[in-house]
Amino acid sequence: MSLSSTAKRNSTARAINATAFLLTFGSLFVSASVIMSQTPPRREVVYTSAMPVPPGATAEDFEPPPTPLEVMEATQDAMGVLQVALGAARSAIPAIPWNEHGLAKVEILPDAIRFDEARQRYVADLPNNHLAVLTLDVLAQRRMEALLSRYSEPGEAAVVVEAESGRVLVLADGHTGAGVGPGLARRSPAFAASTFKVITGAALIAEGHAEPDTTVCFTGGMSGFSLTQLDATETSGNCETLTEAMSRSSNLVFGRLADRHLTPEVLQRYADAFGYNRSIPFEMPLERSRAVIPDNSRLEFGRSAAGFRHTWLTPLHGAMIQAAIANQGVMMVPTIVDRIEDGQGGVLYEHEPVEWRTVLSPDVADLVEITLERTCTQGTARNFFAERDGWPSDIRVFGKTGTLSNRPVEGPEPDPLHTFTWFTGYAPHDGGHLAVAGLVVNEPTWWIKGSYLAAEAVLATAGQAAE
């Protein structure tokens, strides 16, 4: 082998080794490049404000601005709160339960109601040239509307319902004052006040803790009471039966009986059974009546049982509660639609009475009626009924009054200052019962009370006038 041949072989070997090295290094470089391309770079993002930094301030003096993720989370939280608020707003005036409880699939709006001369009935125009003929008693409705127009109270409402059928015969309201608004007969801005004593009395009787002649002796407490008065045990002094306490609206009697024999859970259950906090089926928009019985204070529980705050009532519901007592404990579905006609006068729908719920047994309803019998003869409403000049001797009314202002327990006096005056009750008539509610929102200077409106509504529907 020549020296030149050996040199060539060595040169070839070195070239091969160099090529292998370059190929190996290139492969590693390419691999590293691929790995780096798939790994997100580490970045530091600094969010700056367009507002200038005050002189002398440093970065430590300021909270860092929210990141986009924090902004998104805050937005989602805000939307959740908004959804809850919208749900609460919708529940205040619940949707009409179409095709339930015997209701026709129509919605009667106040502006659609008119008097039809040909039929001599109140009617409401519906889509597709249909017509709803209403249950309103023409003479009674006109009489109450004319009566309301004569007075300038901030708010007035009168309702009459047939207890056995649920037919609404009178649904009249008016308003002139700020903070009241239209449709008061179907709304619940007013405290239920002492009309709620009817629920408390029914609970006491139904649970076996009282009867109409159960007697309680007490001192004071006519306008309000304290925890000391709840705890006291008198055996003499001012003593009243449950019936007398109902007729005179003796607050301490109801507060003490509830404190000693009921619980917030039991009283809440009876309030709910009577339709508080429930969507009442009706063909017109109707707010819920509300009852929130306190469970964290004996004193406030006792006060709620006597009708001090914590409960709000619509006049229509107030009449329904009394109608249930008159109807042996059965509450009927209220209706304002008698029938629906097509454009040619053909009847498409005719209402049939439907039971909504049973709130009391017949025996308990009879006992509750006994507690309501003296309010209009010897109690707080006597001047508007039995002792009123010319009151017809054949019209006997059972019921309960209520009076409470919007003045808060603590804090400044509201503007405007309103007092809610109520009467809810019923009167036997033509083999059945007319259930009535009257509510007036009074100012310190007033003209009429809720009991007066209720008395006039009974007379109007019964086709009579004070003699």
C-alpha positions in Angstrom: 0.0 0.0 0.0 1.4 3.4 -1.0 1.6 6.4 1.2 -0.8 8.3 -1.0 -3.4 5.5 -0.7 -3.2 5.6 3.1 -3.6 9.4 3.2 -6.7 9.1 1.0 -8.3 6.5 3.3 -7.6 8.7 6.3 -9.0 11.8 4.6 -12.2 9.8 3.6 -12.6 8.6 7.2 -12.3 12.1 8.6 -14.9 13.3 6.1 -17.3 10.6 7.1 -16.9 11.4 10.8 -17.4 15.1 10.2 -20.6 14.4 8.3 -21.9 12.1 11.0 -21.2 14.8 13.6 -23.0 17.4 11.6 -26.0 15.1 11.1 -26.2 14.3 14.8 -25.9 18.0 15.9 -28.5 19.0 13.3 -30.9 16.4 14.6 -30.5 17.7 18.1 -31.0 21.2 17.0 -34.1 20.4 15.1 -35.5 18.5 18.0 -34.8 21.3 20.4 -36.4 23.8 18.1 -39.6 21.6 17.9 -39.8 21.3 21.7 -39.2 25.1 22.2 -41.9 25.9 19.6 -44.5 23.8 21.6 -43.7 25.3 24.9 -45.5 28.6 25.7 -43.1 31.4 26.4 -43.1 32.7 29.9 -44.4 36.3 29.8 -44.9 38.9 32.4 -47.9 41.1 31.6 -48.1 44.5 33.3 -51.5 46.3 33.3 -51.2 50.1 33.5 -53.8 52.7 34.2 -54.4 55.7 32.0 -54.8 57.9 35.1 -51.6 59.7 36.2 -50.0 58.7 39.5 -50.4 61.5 42.1 -47.1 63.2 43.1 -45.2 61.2 45.8 -47.2 58.0 45.4 -45.6 54.7 44.8 -46.8 51.4 43.3 -47.4 50.1 46.9 -50.1 52.8 47.4 -52.4 51.3 44.7 -54.3 48.0 44.4 -53.4 46.3 41.2 -56.1 46.5 38.5 -58.2 43.4 38.0 -57.1 40.9 35.5 -59.3 39.9 32.6 -60.2 36.6 34.4 -61.2 38.6 37.5 -63.3 40.9 35.4 -65.1 37.9 33.8 -65.8 36.3 37.2 -67.2 39.6 38.6 -69.4 39.9 35.6 -70.7 36.4 36.0 -71.5 37.1 39.7 -73.3 40.3 38.8 -75.4 38.4 36.2 -76.3 35.9 38.9 -77.5 38.6 41.2 -79.5 40.1 38.3 -81.2 36.8 37.6 -82.2 36.5 41.2 -83.6 40.0 41.2 -85.6 39.3 38.0 -87.0 36.2 39.5 -88.1 38.1 42.6 -89.8 40.7 40.4 -91.6 38.0 38.4 -92.8 36.3 41.6 -94.3 39.5 42.9 -96.9 39.3 40.2 -96.9 35.6 39.2 -97.9 34.3 35.9 -101.6 33.3 35.4 -101.9 29.5 35.6 -103.6 29.0 32.3 -105.9 26.0 32.0 -105.6 25.3 35.7 -108.2 25.6 38.5 -111.0 26.0 35.9 -109.7 29.3 34.5 -110.1 30.2 30.9 -107.0 30.9 28.9 -107.5 34.7 28.8 -105.9 37.6 30.6 -108.2 40.4 31.6 -106.4 43.8 31.7 -108.1 46.7 33.5 -107.9 49.0 30.4 -109.8 46.3 28.4 -112.9 46.4 30.7 -115.9 48.3 29.4 -119.7 48.4 29.8 -121.6 46.8 27.0 -125.0 48.5 26.5 -126.5 45.7 24.5 -125.7 43.0 27.0 -126.0 45.4 30.0 -122.9 43.7 31.4 -119.3 44.5 32.0 -117.1 42.9 29.3 -113.5 42.8 28.2 -112.4 42.7 24.5 -110.1 39.7 23.7 -108.0 38.8 20.6 -109.6 37.1 17.6 -112.8 39.2 18.1 -113.7 37.2 21.2 -115.4 38.8 24.2 -115.2 38.0 27.9 -118.4 38.6 29.8 -117.5 39.4 33.3 -119.0 38.4 36.7 -119.2 42.0 38.0 -122.5 43.1 39.4 -123.4 46.1 37.3 -125.3 48.1 39.9 -122.9 47.3 42.7 -119.8 48.0 40.7 -121.2 51.3 39.4 -122.2 52.4 42.9 -118.8 51.6 44.4 -117.0 53.4 41.6 -119.2 56.5 42.1 -118.5 56.3 45.8 -114.8 56.1 45.4 -114.8 59.1 43.0 -116.3 61.3 45.8 -113.4 61.0 48.1 -109.8 62.0 47.8 -108.0 59.5 50.0 -104.6 58.4 48.8 -105.9 54.9 48.0 -109.2 53.0 48.3 -110.3 49.5 47.3 -113.5 47.5 47.7 -114.0 43.8 46.8 -117.0 41.5 47.0 -116.8 37.8 46.3 -119.5 35.1 46.3 -118.1 32.7 49.0 -119.6 29.6 47.5 -118.6 30.2 43.8 -115.6 32.5 43.9 -117.3 34.9 41.5 -116.0 38.5 41.9 -119.0 40.8 42.1 -117.2 44.1 42.9 -113.6 45.0 42.1 -113.2 48.7 42.5 -110.3 50.9 43.5 -108.9 54.4 43.1 -105.9 56.4 44.1 -104.9 60.1 44.4 -101.8 60.0 46.6 -98.1 59.3 45.9 -96.8 55.9 46.7 -100.1 54.0 46.2 -100.7 53.5 42.5 -103.5 51.9 40.5 -105.0 48.5 40.9 -105.0 48.6 44.8 -107.7 45.9 45.0 -105.1 43.4 43.4 -101.9 44.7 45.1 -100.4 44.2 48.5 -98.6 47.5 49.6 -100.7 47.6 52.8 -99.9 45.8 56.0 -102.6 43.2 56.8 -102.7 44.7 60.3 -105.2 43.2 62.7 -107.0 41.3 60.0 -104.2 38.8 60.5 -105.7 38.0 63.9 -108.2 35.8 62.0 -105.4 33.6 60.9 -104.0 33.5 64.5 -107.4 32.7 65.9 -108.0 29.9 63.4 -104.5 28.4 64.2 -105.2 28.5 68.0 -108.6 26.8 67.6 -107.5 24.3 65.0 -104.5 23.2 67.1 -106.8 22.8 70.1 -105.3 25.6 72.2 -108.3 27.9 72.4 -112.1 28.1 71.9 -114.3 31.1 71.4 -114.9 31.4 75.1 -111.2 30.9 76.2 -110.5 33.8 78.6 -107.3 35.7 79.0 -106.7 38.4 81.7 -104.3 41.2 81.0 -103.2 44.7 81.7 -102.5 47.2 78.9 -101.3 46.1 75.5 -104.2 47.6 73.5 -101.9 49.5 71.1 -98.7 47.6 71.7 -97.0 45.3 74.2 -93.6 44.4 75.6 -91.9 41.2 76.4 -92.7 41.8 80.1 -96.4 41.9 79.3 -96.1 38.7 77.3 -94.6 37.0 80.3 -97.1 38.3 82.9 -99.8 36.1 84.2 -102.9 37.9 85.5 -105.9 36.2 87.0 -108.0 39.3 87.4 -108.3 42.8 85.9 -109.2 43.1 82.3 -110.4 39.7 81.2 -111.7 38.9 77.7 -112.8 35.8 75.8 -111.2 35.1 72.4 -114.4 36.3 70.8 -114.3 39.6 72.8 -110.7 40.0 72.0 -111.4 39.5 68.3 -114.2 42.1 68.3 -112.1 44.6 70.3 -108.8 43.8 68.5 -107.0 43.2 71.8 -103.4 42.8 70.8 -102.0 41.4 74.0 -104.5 38.6 74.1 -103.4 37.3 70.7 -99.7 37.9 71.3 -99.8 36.0 74.6 -101.8 33.1 73.3 -99.5 32.7 70.3 -96.4 33.0 72.5 -97.6 30.3 74.8 -99.3 27.9 72.5 -98.0 28.3 68.9 -94.6 28.4 67.2 -93.4 30.5 64.3 -93.4 27.4 62.1 -97.1 26.6 63.0 -98.4 30.1 62.4 -96.4 30.3 59.2 -98.0 27.0 58.1 -101.5 28.4 58.7 -100.7 31.7 56.9 -99.5 29.7 53.9 -102.6 27.4 54.0 -104.8 30.5 53.8 -103.0 31.6 50.7 -100.3 33.9 51.9 -97.1 33.6 49.9 -99.0 31.7 47.2 -99.8 32.5 43.6 -103.6 32.8 43.7 -105.2 31.7 40.4 -107.0 34.6 38.8 -107.6 36.0 35.3 -106.1 39.4 36.1 -102.6 40.3 37.4 -102.6 39.7 41.1 -99.8 40.3 43.6 -99.0 37.8 46.3 -100.0 38.5 49.9 -97.0 38.0 52.1 -96.5 36.7 55.6 -93.0 36.4 57.0 -93.4 35.2 60.6 -90.3 36.0 62.7 -88.6 33.0 64.2 -85.7 34.8 66.0 -87.6 37.0 68.5 -90.4 36.0 70.9 -91.6 39.6 71.0 -91.7 40.0 67.2 -93.4 36.7 66.9 -96.1 37.7 69.4 -96.5 41.1 67.6 -96.9 39.4 64.2 -99.6 37.1 65.6 -101.5 40.3 66.7 -101.0 41.9 63.3 -98.1 44.2 63.9 -96.2 44.3 60.6 -94.6 41.2 59.0 -97.7 40.6 56.9 -99.1 42.3 53.8 -102.5 41.6 52.1 -104.4 42.3 48.9 -108.0 43.2 49.3 -109.1 40.4 46.9 -107.2 37.9 49.1 -108.7 39.4 52.2 -112.2 38.7 50.9 -111.2 35.2 49.9 -110.0 34.4 53.5 -113.3 35.4 54.9 -115.1 33.6 52.1 -113.3 30.4 53.1 -114.5 30.7 56.7 -118.1 31.3 55.5 -117.8 28.3 53.1 -117.1 25.8 55.8 -113.3 26.1 55.4 -113.1 25.7 51.6 -111.5 28.5 49.6 -112.8 28.7 46.0 -110.8 29.8 43.0 -111.7 33.5 42.3 -112.9 34.4 38.9 -114.0 37.6 37.0 -114.9 35.7 33.8 -118.4 34.4 33.6 -118.2 33.3 30.0 -116.3 33.8 26.7 -118.1 34.4 23.4 -116.9 34.4 19.8 -117.7 37.1 17.3 -121.1 35.7 16.6 -122.1 35.4 20.2 -121.5 31.7 20.5 -120.3 30.5 24.0 -116.8 29.2 23.9 -116.3 28.9 27.6 -118.5 29.1 30.7 -117.1 29.2 34.2 -117.8 26.4 36.7 -116.9 26.9 40.4 -113.7 25.1 41.4 -112.3 24.5 44.9 -108.8 25.9 45.3 -107.9 24.6 48.8 -109.4 23.4 52.1 -108.0 25.6 54.9 -110.1 24.5 57.9 -112.4 21.7 58.8 -116.1 22.6 58.9 -116.2 22.4 62.7 -113.2 24.7 63.1 -114.6 27.1 60.5 -117.8 27.3 62.6 -115.9 28.1 65.7 -113.9 30.8 64.0 -117.2 32.3 62.8 -118.3 32.6 66.4 -115.2 34.8 67.2 -116.1 37.1 64.3 -119.8 37.7 65.2 -119.4 40.6 67.6 -117.1 42.9 65.6 -120.0 44.6 63.8 -122.4 44.6 66.7 -120.3 45.4 69.8 -116.7 45.8 68.5 -114.5 48.0 66.5 -116.8 48.1 63.4 -120.2 48.6 65.2 -120.5 52.3 64.1 -120.3 51.3 60.5 -122.7 48.4 60.7 -125.2 47.5 63.4 -125.1 50.9 65.2 -125.2 52.9 62.0 -128.4 54.9 61.5 -130.6 53.0 59.1 -128.6 49.8 58.9 -131.0 47.1 57.6 -131.8 44.8 60.5 -131.8 41.7 58.2 -128.2 42.1 57.2 -125.8 40.5 59.7 -122.1 40.9 59.1 -119.2 38.9 60.5 -115.7 40.2 60.2 -112.5 41.9 61.5 -111.1 45.4 61.3 -107.4 46.4 61.0 -105.5 49.6 61.4 -101.7 50.2 61.1 -99.5 53.0 59.8 -96.4 52.8 57.7 -94.4 54.5 60.5 -91.3 52.5 61.2 -90.4 51.1 64.6 -87.3 53.2 64.6 -86.0 56.0 62.4 -87.6 59.1 60.8 -91.2 59.4 60.0 -92.0 58.4 56.4 -93.2 60.9 53.8 -96.0 60.5 53.1 -97.3 59.1 56.3 -100.1 56.6 55.6 -102.4 54.6 57.8 -104.0 51.5 56.4 -107.6 50.9 57.6 -109.2 47.6 56.8 -112.3 45.6 57.1 -112.7 42.0 55.9 -115.8 39.9 56.6 -118.9 38.3 55.1 -122.7 38.5 55.3 -125.3 35.8 54.7 -127.3 36.6 51.5 -129.8 34.6 49.4 -128.8 31.2 50.8 -125.1 31.9 50.4 -122.5 34.5 51.6 -121.1 37.7 50.3 -117.4 38.1 51.3 -116.1 41.6 51.4 -112.9 43.6 51.9 -112.6 47.3 52.2 -109.2 49.1 52.4 -108.5 52.8 52.6 -105.0 54.4 52.7 -105.5 57.4 54.9 -103.5 60.5 55.6 -103.5 62.2 59.0 -106.5 64.1 57.8 -109.0 61.6 56.4 -112.6 61.3 55.2 -113.5 57.6 55.2 -112.2 54.3 56.6 -112.0 50.8 55.3 -115.0 49.6 57.3 -117.2 52.3 55.7 -116.2 51.1 52.2 -116.9 47.5 53.2 -120.3 48.4 54.6 -121.2 50.2 51.4 -120.1 47.3 49.3 -122.3 44.9 51.3 -125.3 47.2 50.9 -124.6 47.7 47.2 -124.3 44.0 46.4 -127.3 43.1 48.5 -129.3 45.7 46.6 -130.0 47.8 49.7 -129.2 51.2 51.0 -129.0 52.4 54.6 -132.6 53.4 55.5 
